[in-house]
């Protein structure tokens, strides 16, 4: 548990990486979360003007005010 296998190239040699520093991880425990900061008005306008056009049409006008 806590291992992932990855390669640098598609079909390349896979290496094993340990994801956890120790094995005392409780898979049933509650994880600590980092609170998110709300977007500033400047950032919201930037995303609307520059990124919205690259989002699928069905999701362009979906807004999340609170999580």
Legacy VTK file of the C-alpha trace (Angstrom):
# vtk DataFile Version 3.0
C-alpha trace
ASCII
DATASET POLYDATA
POINTS 67 float
0.000 0.000 0.000
1.166 3.529 -0.658
3.151 2.677 -3.776
2.732 3.877 -7.328
4.455 2.659 -10.468
5.263 5.204 -13.168
7.450 5.586 -16.214
8.844 8.701 -17.851
7.793 7.512 -21.309
4.774 5.649 -22.585
5.676 1.962 -22.472
8.954 2.769 -20.714
10.518 1.080 -17.724
8.341 1.561 -14.640
9.810 2.652 -11.335
8.189 2.182 -7.941
7.636 5.248 -5.752
6.463 5.273 -2.158
3.748 7.889 -1.667
3.892 7.964 2.120
6.795 8.807 4.387
5.721 6.136 6.863
3.221 3.281 6.974
1.208 4.665 9.907
-1.437 6.089 7.563
-5.041 5.320 8.561
-7.005 4.798 5.337
-10.291 5.163 7.252
-9.284 8.356 9.046
-10.297 11.906 8.226
-7.813 13.819 6.102
-6.649 17.303 6.981
-7.862 19.779 4.398
-6.519 23.146 3.341
-9.206 25.835 3.196
-9.605 27.518 -0.153
-9.430 31.262 -0.619
-12.170 32.924 -2.670
-11.205 34.352 -6.043
-10.704 38.083 -6.234
-12.860 40.067 -8.639
-9.786 40.748 -10.787
-9.048 37.011 -11.037
-12.692 36.182 -11.839
-12.702 38.735 -14.678
-9.405 37.383 -16.021
-10.737 33.824 -16.065
-13.955 34.940 -17.731
-12.132 36.847 -20.478
-9.214 34.468 -21.104
-10.153 30.946 -20.041
-13.929 30.641 -20.468
-13.604 30.254 -24.250
-11.642 27.016 -23.737
-14.281 25.402 -21.494
-16.961 23.127 -22.987
-20.118 25.153 -23.704
-22.233 23.196 -21.232
-19.907 24.230 -18.370
-19.046 27.824 -19.318
-21.658 29.413 -17.111
-21.373 27.127 -14.095
-20.365 29.174 -11.056
-19.483 27.952 -7.604
-20.078 30.651 -5.010
-19.472 28.393 -2.004
-18.301 24.828 -1.523
LINES 1 68
67 0 1 2 3 4 5 6 7 8 9 10 11 12 13 14 15 16 17 18 19 20 21 22 23 24 25 26 27 28 29 30 31 32 33 34 35 36 37 38 39 40 41 42 43 44 45 46 47 48 49 50 51 52 53 54 55 56 57 58 59 60 61 62 63 64 65 66
